[in-house]
């Protein structure tokens, strides 16, 4: 089978979505040929590289999304491998929602639209809603990273072909090396914290949906306030930093330049917090588990698809009382309790969220589509 795959999230872009897309395509290429069209300005416009079992082409992105999609159409409409593909995949992002379903119609090909992270949430209540509804109604299949999204989209009665395609992790790629521990110890020393200080990490692109404002306001009322340090690993909105300084909360922030640095900064933390208001299925959960770090998280989006009271410290979305209880439970947990939660989480990921499970979810959808369109 030959697949043409459109995405805004793929290396050399950084971030969890790019890592996920790379992982999924790498594994699917063991079964099928995949030609990637990546919306990015980090490579020369329309430059193409040959990959094993496929190719990679950079599609330039302009301020006007309509011009971006028209440029894509002009470039691909006569490409033999595009015209001969068995199906198309639109992996996340509004450019896919806006244009790829239409292009699939023009070229008379089945299309899988993948909702990842924020795609559905931001579009459904915005001026982009009509693009989203058209894409849902006309997709051959819809792949959702959370069960919550599957249920919401099915309830709209626009398309019955909605599937759960959760995230995964390749544990072997997150092994802790001696160099990681050495680097992490150096970072800890540089923070100059007391031995009783508990370090809670906030990792990733900390957008509004991540609930950081709510977390900080609640933390001020927590028994942890005077003994906690927030280690922010990623991008932070300026007003959040203003809040931290105003409330005199101990914190540090860094943007890792490599995976080794990311792992080392994870290892600085005694726990990671994911206080999301709405979300997809955060890679932070998988990465923290691989590195034996406990998770404090809200029951938002796809988080409850993985986490429960046995493998994490969970709290209700936007519930200050519930969050304070979770923080207290973490603060009072002994090493045996923490190790038990980490062990349970790792077992859950290995048994239900392995890369082989992830790959099979997509293969099943592709087989469903191609058999239906015979």
PyMOL commands that set and color helices and strands:
alter all, ss='L'
color gray80, all
select helices_A, chain A and resi 16-28+65-76+80-83+94-106+119-124+129-138+147-154+171-174+178-191+208-210+212-219+225-227+238-246+259-268+283-290+303-305+320-332+335-352+355-372
alter helices_A, ss='H'
color red, helices_A
select strands_A, chain A and resi 2-7+33-39+48-51+54-59+87-91+110-115+141-144+162-164+198-203+228-233+251-254+271-274+294-298+313-315
alter strands_A, ss='S'
color yellow, strands_A
deselect
rebuild
show_as cartoon
